[in-house]
Amino acid sequence: MADTSVTKIDFDNTEIAFSYKSDKELKRTHQLFSIMNSGWLVELGSLLTPLVLKLRLPLVKPLIKATIFKQFVGGENLLDTQNVISLLRRYNTLTILDYGAEAKSEESELDAVVEEFISAIEMAASNESVPIISTKITGLADNDLLIKMQSDKELTATEQSDKEKLLVRLDKICKRAYELGVGVMIDAEESWMQITIDALVDDMMEKYNKDKVIVYNTFQLYRKDKYDFLVQSHQRAQQRNYLLGAKLVRGAYMDKERNEAGHYGLPVVINETKTLTDREYNKALEYCTDNYLDISVVCASHNTESTRLFAQMIIDRGIAKNHPHLNFSQLYGMSDNLTFNLAKAGFNVAKYVPYGPLTDVVPYLIRRAQENKAVASDMSRELSYISKEIKRRRSLDA
Ligand SMILES: Cc1cc2nc3c(=O)[nH]c(=O)nc-3n(C[C@H](O)[C@H](O)[C@H](O)COP(=O)(O)OP(=O)(O)OC[C@H]3O[C@@H](n4cnc5c(N)ncnc54)[C@H](O)[C@@H]3O)c2cc1C
C-alpha cells in the first residue's frame, strides 16, 4: 500500500528544524535575524558594506564573518565547508556546493573559477553527501559577451575568441563532472542573457545526460514563457535521446527584469502577479513528477505550499520518496523547517551551501539580508520560527 504519511509532515515543527543548533547558537541566530528584520538597517548595510570593505577598516571583516557570513556561507574555501557538510549529513541532508563566483571578467579570474569548480567536483566525487555542485555561466565569461551572443549583433573577432574560450571552460567542467558521476546545476540569470545560457546548457545536457542526469538547467517560473520552455526542453531531450535535468525556481531578478528589460529592447517576461507565478511553479512541479523517469527535478524553493504539494504528488503517485530524480533544496541558513522535516520524513533534500572569499560573497549576503526583511510590520518567516523554538526550549526549562 502507498505510504500516505506526507500529510503528517509538520513544517512548523521547530524542534526538528533547529535540533542542530545549541541554545547559544539559536540565540545568536535570533539576534542576526532581528537585525535583518529592520528594513532601514538592511538598506543602509546593503549600501555601506561594499564601501566599508573596500576601505579595509579594521574589525569589519571579522564582524561580518562571525555573523551573517557564518549564517549563510559554508566557509571561505572548499576545505572550510567540510564542517557544514558533516553537520548536515548527521541530519540526513545532502549538500550542493556553490562557489560564490559573481560577474568576473578578467581571463585569469575566469580560468581560476573553472579550476575552483573542478576542485569542487573532485571533492564531491569523494563525498557521497555532495551529489551535485552549482555553477554559473556568469562566472565563466563576461556578462556583456553573454548578452551580445543572444542579440542580432555580429561578434567581433575578439568576442568570437572569448566565446570559444567560454565553450571550452564549460565543457571542461561538465566533462569532469561526467567522468566522476557528479551533478552540475547551472544557475538561471536575467532574461537578456538567458537565451545564451539555455542554448549552452541544452548542448551540455545532450552531450552528458545520456544515461544519468549530470547537467541541470534552471527554469524560472516567474517568467510567462518558462513552463512551455520546460515542456519543449523535455521534448527535445526525448527526440535527441537524453535525460533532462530541471532545477525549478521562481526567479530572483523580478524588479530588475521589470525595470531593465526595456533597456535591452526586450518585453517584460514576468507574470503579472505572485499567484500566477505560484500556479506556473506548481504546474511545472507536476509536469516533472509525471515525467520523473526521464526528468530529474529539483524543487529549489522556500515556499511551504509548493514543497508540501511536491511531497504529496510523490506519495500520491506511489513513487519512492528517495527516488534519485525527485529532490528538494533550500539555501543554507534558511527554511530549516522545510529541510529538516523533509529529511526526517525520508525525502531527498539538499542545502545549497555557498562558499568563497568574503568579498566575493558579499552580493549573495546582501540578497539574503534583503530577503529576510520584515514584510510590512510582521516578523520575517525565519525570525518567527526561531522565536518559536526559543520559547519552546524555555518552556522545557521552566
Ligand atoms: C536552492 C535554490 C537555488 C536557486 N537558484 C536560483 C537561480 O539559479 N536563479 C534564480 O533566478 N533564482 C534562484 N533561486 C532563488 C529563487 O528564484 C527565488 O528567488 C527564491 O527561492 C524565492 O522564491 P521561493 O520559491 O522560495 O518562494 P516565495 O517566497 O513563495 O516566492 C517569492 C518569489 O515569487 C516571485 N514573485 C514575488 N512577487 C511576485 C509578483 N508580484 N509577481 C510575480 N512573481 C512574483 C519572485 O520570483 C519571488 O522571488 C534559488 C533558490 C533556491 C532555494
The ligand as an SDF file (V2000), in Angstrom:
LIG
                    3D

 53 58  0  0  0  0  0  0  0  0999 V2000
   18.3560   26.1080   -3.9390 C   0  0  0  0  0  0  0  0  0  0  0  0
   17.9800   27.3800   -4.6560 C   0  0  0  0  0  0  0  0  0  0  0  0
   18.6130   27.7070   -5.8590 C   0  0  0  0  0  0  0  0  0  0  0  0
   18.2550   28.8840   -6.5420 C   0  0  0  0  0  0  0  0  0  0  0  0
   18.8410   29.1800   -7.7480 N   0  0  0  0  0  0  0  0  0  0  0  0
   18.3910   30.2440   -8.4670 C   0  0  0  0  0  0  0  0  0  0  0  0
   18.8410   30.5210   -9.7910 C   0  0  0  0  0  0  0  0  0  0  0  0
   19.6780   29.7960  -10.3350 O   0  0  0  0  0  0  0  0  0  0  0  0
   18.3400   31.5890  -10.4540 N   0  0  0  0  0  0  0  0  0  0  0  0
   17.3720   32.4020   -9.8990 C   0  0  0  0  0  0  0  0  0  0  0  0
   16.9050   33.3330  -10.5860 O   0  0  0  0  0  0  0  0  0  0  0  0
   16.9490   32.1850   -8.6520 N   0  0  0  0  0  0  0  0  0  0  0  0
   17.4250   31.1420   -7.9220 C   0  0  0  0  0  0  0  0  0  0  0  0
   16.9460   30.9310   -6.6450 N   0  0  0  0  0  0  0  0  0  0  0  0
   16.0810   31.9580   -5.9970 C   0  0  0  0  0  0  0  0  0  0  0  0
   14.6240   31.7480   -6.3520 C   0  0  0  0  0  0  0  0  0  0  0  0
   14.4380   32.0460   -7.7200 O   0  0  0  0  0  0  0  0  0  0  0  0
   13.6690   32.6430   -5.5480 C   0  0  0  0  0  0  0  0  0  0  0  0
   14.0170   33.9890   -5.6930 O   0  0  0  0  0  0  0  0  0  0  0  0
   13.6110   32.3550   -4.0710 C   0  0  0  0  0  0  0  0  0  0  0  0
   13.8150   30.9990   -3.7970 O   0  0  0  0  0  0  0  0  0  0  0  0
   12.2260   32.7780   -3.5310 C   0  0  0  0  0  0  0  0  0  0  0  0
   11.2000   32.0030   -4.1160 O   0  0  0  0  0  0  0  0  0  0  0  0
   10.5170   30.7680   -3.3570 P   0  0  0  0  0  0  0  0  0  0  0  0
   10.0310   29.7480   -4.3190 O   0  0  0  0  0  0  0  0  0  0  0  0
   11.4890   30.2690   -2.3750 O   0  0  0  0  0  0  0  0  0  0  0  0
    9.2930   31.3070   -2.5290 O   0  0  0  0  0  0  0  0  0  0  0  0
    8.3080   32.5240   -2.4220 P   0  0  0  0  0  0  0  0  0  0  0  0
    8.8400   33.3520   -1.2960 O   0  0  0  0  0  0  0  0  0  0  0  0
    6.9470   31.9800   -2.3070 O   0  0  0  0  0  0  0  0  0  0  0  0
    8.3630   33.3450   -3.7610 O   0  0  0  0  0  0  0  0  0  0  0  0
    8.9850   34.5770   -3.9370 C   0  0  0  0  0  0  0  0  0  0  0  0
    9.2080   34.6830   -5.4190 C   0  0  0  0  0  0  0  0  0  0  0  0
    7.9540   34.7690   -6.1120 O   0  0  0  0  0  0  0  0  0  0  0  0
    8.0640   35.6080   -7.2540 C   0  0  0  0  0  0  0  0  0  0  0  0
    7.1690   36.7720   -7.0660 N   0  0  0  0  0  0  0  0  0  0  0  0
    7.0480   37.5330   -5.9440 C   0  0  0  0  0  0  0  0  0  0  0  0
    6.1600   38.5260   -6.1240 N   0  0  0  0  0  0  0  0  0  0  0  0
    5.7020   38.4100   -7.4020 C   0  0  0  0  0  0  0  0  0  0  0  0
    4.7950   39.1730   -8.1930 C   0  0  0  0  0  0  0  0  0  0  0  0
    4.1680   40.2410   -7.6930 N   0  0  0  0  0  0  0  0  0  0  0  0
    4.5700   38.7930   -9.4760 N   0  0  0  0  0  0  0  0  0  0  0  0
    5.1940   37.7060   -9.9930 C   0  0  0  0  0  0  0  0  0  0  0  0
    6.0660   36.9390   -9.2820 N   0  0  0  0  0  0  0  0  0  0  0  0
    6.3380   37.2860   -8.0070 C   0  0  0  0  0  0  0  0  0  0  0  0
    9.5380   36.0270   -7.3230 C   0  0  0  0  0  0  0  0  0  0  0  0
   10.2040   35.1020   -8.1250 O   0  0  0  0  0  0  0  0  0  0  0  0
    9.9940   35.9080   -5.8630 C   0  0  0  0  0  0  0  0  0  0  0  0
   11.3920   35.6800   -5.7470 O   0  0  0  0  0  0  0  0  0  0  0  0
   17.2760   29.7530   -5.9740 C   0  0  0  0  0  0  0  0  0  0  0  0
   16.6550   29.4060   -4.7700 C   0  0  0  0  0  0  0  0  0  0  0  0
   16.9810   28.2300   -4.1140 C   0  0  0  0  0  0  0  0  0  0  0  0
   16.2730   27.8790   -2.8450 C   0  0  0  0  0  0  0  0  0  0  0  0
  1  2  1  0
  2  3  1  0
  2 52  2  0
  3  4  2  0
  4  5  1  0
  4 50  1  0
  5  6  2  0
  6  7  1  0
  6 13  1  0
  7  8  2  0
  7  9  1  0
  9 10  1  0
 10 11  2  0
 10 12  1  0
 12 13  2  0
 13 14  1  0
 14 15  1  0
 14 50  1  0
 15 16  1  0
 16 17  1  0
 16 18  1  0
 18 19  1  0
 18 20  1  0
 20 21  1  0
 20 22  1  0
 22 23  1  0
 23 24  1  0
 24 25  2  0
 24 26  1  0
 24 27  1  0
 27 28  1  0
 28 29  2  0
 28 30  1  0
 28 31  1  0
 31 32  1  0
 32 33  1  0
 33 34  1  0
 33 48  1  0
 34 35  1  0
 35 36  1  0
 35 46  1  0
 36 37  1  0
 36 45  1  0
 37 38  2  0
 38 39  1  0
 39 40  1  0
 39 45  2  0
 40 41  1  0
 40 42  2  0
 42 43  1  0
 43 44  2  0
 44 45  1  0
 46 47  1  0
 46 48  1  0
 48 49  1  0
 50 51  2  0
 51 52  1  0
 52 53  1  0
M  END
$$$$
